Amino acid sequence: MLRERGPEGYATFKSKLRLSSANAFGAHTTDIQPPFSFWIDTWRPELNRLRWYHRFSALTSKAGGFDIERDVRSGHGPLGALYPTNTTHWCKEGDTASFLYLVPNGLGDPAHPEWGSWAGRYGANETFPGKPYFWANQVDAWNGSTNRDNTLRRWAVHLQNDFAARLDWCVNDFAGANHPPHPRIAGALHRTAKPGERVILNAAESSDPDKHALKFEWVHYAEAGTLNAAIPIAGSSTSEASFVVPPSARAGETIHVALMVTDSGVPALTRYQRVVVTIAEH
């Protein structure tokens, strides 16, 4: 492309690309100007001698009792039977994170890898300062521990249940399989609020295509926002919840609250919506 179109044409073409991948472009990513407009490395960095690529299978392969033989390879048609097991890691799914980062399930936003998704949560790649490049260098506090694994582990049951349901779709008609719920939060998903103000969260209009009963859970996703404070959520297990912006909050800081709606089907399926509150001036 650089030889065919020259520096200007090359830059125009390159500006149109957004990458979610390991680095497959060598010097075009690292050295040749301009940088890509956006690159998220879903494989790295290596921590404790393990790349993020290798952690995906380890954290998800048995999440929620998932069993690759029962839930995929047996009784799920010719597609399920093709799932390979002669791989270096059991249920090897390292490449899947590059795809799951883009799945529109209501949790993640491809433009904001730092917000977290089924592929984990990403931060600025320190190897390329000043460039819009990201990789898996973030940690989440969850279930009594704080580490990088939690950025994926906290969603692992949800994504594996989703995988199992999709394989059911291969062999069952609509009535014989489960389908994900539809969360619906009233009002804007991006809001402003002042310190001390109560923010009302209402998801009573959420629904399920199979008419299953729904379970609601509202979570303050502290790591995704910039306000460094614990924020209790009143009614966190109901369809209508609320929280108070801490009086110490500063203008411009953000609070992220994720809604998880889970149906009562088999397997239970979860979808999300996220409210981002930006602190306004007093």
N, C-alpha and C positions, 0 to 999 in steps of 0.2 A: 504494500500500500504506500509506504514512504517513497519507494522508487517510482511507482506509477503516478502518484498525485503530487509529489513534492511535499515540503514541510507544511504548507498551508492546508492542502487537501487532506493530508495525514491527520493534522490536528482536528479538522472538522469532523472527519470520520471517527476519530478516537473519542471525541466529546459526546458521541451518541451512545457509547457503550457503558453499561453498568455490569460489573462482574460479581458473581457469587461462585467462587471456585477456589481450587488451589491455583498457584501461580503457573499458568501454562504459557505465558507470553514472554518470559525472561526479561531481557533488557527493555522491551517495550513497556513493561510494568515498572521496572526499577530505575532505569537510566534515561531513556529517550524521552525528551520533552515533546508535548506536555504530558503530565500524568493522566491516567484514566480519571474520568469524572467521579468514579466511585468503585471501590474494590473491597469486598469482604472476603477474607481468607477463612473459609470454614474448616480448614485442616489444622491450623497452627494457632499459637506457638506450642512448643513442647514443654510440658511441666512434669516433673518427676519421671523424666525419660519417656513420656507418652505424649504423642500429638493428639489434638482434639479429635482428629480423624479416627483414632483408635478408641477413644473413650465412648463414642456414640453407641456401639454395639454392647459394650460392657454395662452401660447404664440402662439400656432399654430392652435387651433381648428377653428378659423374663419379668419385666415390669407388670405388676398387676396380675401375675400368674400366666402371662402370655406364654404360649407353647407353640413353637414353629411347626411341629408336626401336626398337632391337633388343629391349630387355627389357620394354617396356610397350606401345608403340603398334602394333607389328607382331607378328602371330601370337599374340596373347594375348586374342583374343575382343573382343566389342563394348565391354566395360568399358575395356580397355586403349586401344582406339582413340579413346575419348572424352577422353583426357588432352590438355588444351589446351597449345598452344605459342605462341599469340598473346598473350603476357603481357609485362609490363614487364621481367621478368628470366627468363632461360632456366631451365626447370624450376622455376618459381616455387612455392615450398613454404613460404612464411613462416608460414602458419597451422598447418602440420603440427606445429610444435614444441609448440603448445598441446595437441595430442592426444598426441604421443609422450611427453610428460611423464607421462602416465597409463598407458602401456603396461606391463603386468605381466610384464616380461622377466627379473626377478630382480635387475636392476641398481639401479633407482631405487626410491624410496619417496615417494608423493605427499605424505606428511606431512613429508618432509625434503628440500626443494629444494636445500639446501646439500650434500647427499650426491652429487648428480650423476645424470644419466640421459641417454637418447638426445636430450633437448632441451637439454642443457648443464647447467651448475651455477649455482645462484642464491644470492644473499646478501640480507641485510636491505636494504630500500629506504630509503636515507638521507633521501629526500624526505619520508618519513612516520615520523619517529622515534617509537618506542614502539608502533607498530602492527604487526600480524603480516603485513606486506606484503614481498614479495620481488621481485627482478628480476635480470637477467643482468649482474651487476657483478663476477663472480669470474674468477680466472685459474687455469690449470693449467700445471704444468711437465711437458712431454712432448716426446720426440724432440728434445731440445736447445734448446727455446725455451719461454718462459713468456708466455702471453697468454690472452685470453678465448676465442679461436677453438679452442684446444686442449680446452676443456671439451666441445666437440662433435666436433671433428676426430678425437679418439682413438677414437670409436665410429662414425664415418661409414661405413666399409666394412661394418660389421656391419648397420647399419640399412638400407643400400641393398641388400645381399644379401637381407635379409629382404623388402624391397619386391619385388625380382625374383622371389623364391620365391612370394610371394602371387599374383603375376600368373600364374605357372605353374599354380597351383592352379585358375585360371579355365578352363584348357583341358586339363589332364591329370588322369587318375585318380590315386588315392593312390600306386600303385606307380610312376607316371611322374613324380613330383615329389618334391622334398626337403622335409623337415620338421625343425623345430629339435630339438636334443638336450635332455635333461632332467638338469641338474646336480643332484647330491645330496651335500651335505656332511653327514657324520656329526656328530651332536651339535647343540648349540644354536648358533644364528646370532648370538645376543647372549650374550657371556660376560664373565667377569671373570678377571683374571690379575694377579699381583704382579710388581713389577720384578725382572728377572733370570729369570723363569719362561719355560720353553719352551712355546709354544702349538702343538699338533698339529692339522693340517688334513688331513682325509681325504675325498676325493671319489670313492673307488674304486667306489661304487655308482651313479655316473652312468650314464646309458643313452641310447640313440638309437632312435627308433621305426623307422628304416630300417635298423638294424643296421650303420651306418657306424662306421668307426674314429673315435676321438675324440682331439682335441688339448686339453691342459690348460695353462692359464697363470694363475698366481697373481700378483697385483699389489698392492703396498702403495699404496693410494690416499691419499697423504699429505694432500692438500688437504681431503679429506672428514672427516678426523679432527682432533683438537686437539693431538696429540703432535707436536712439532716436532723430528723426528729421522729420519734415514734408517734403514730397517729391512730388512736383507737377508732374503730368503726362501729357505731351503734347499729344493731340489727344486721350484723354481718352475714347471718345465715337466713335472711328473709329477702323477699323481693324488693322491699323498701328499706333503705339504709341511709345513714348520714354520718358526717364527721365534722369536727370543728377545726378550722385552720389555726395552727398554733399562733398565739399572740406575738411570738418572737420571729415569725416568718418575715422574710425580706422581699421587697418587690422584685419580681423577675424570677424568683425560685419556683420550682414546679413540684407538684404532687401527682403521682400516678396511682390510680385505683383500678384494679382489674376485677371485672365481674366474671365469675365462672358459673355457667349454667350447665348442669348435668342432668340427663334424662334417666328414667328408671328402666330403660330397655336393656337388652342383652346383645352385645356388651354395652355397658353404659357409655354414652358419648357426651363429650364436653365441647362447648364452644364459648367464646369470650366476647366481651366488649371492654374497652379501656377508656376511662375518663382521665384527661390530663387537665389539671387545674394550675393556672399560672397566677402567682400572687400579685395582686394589684397594690398600688399605693394606698396608704391609709386615707 
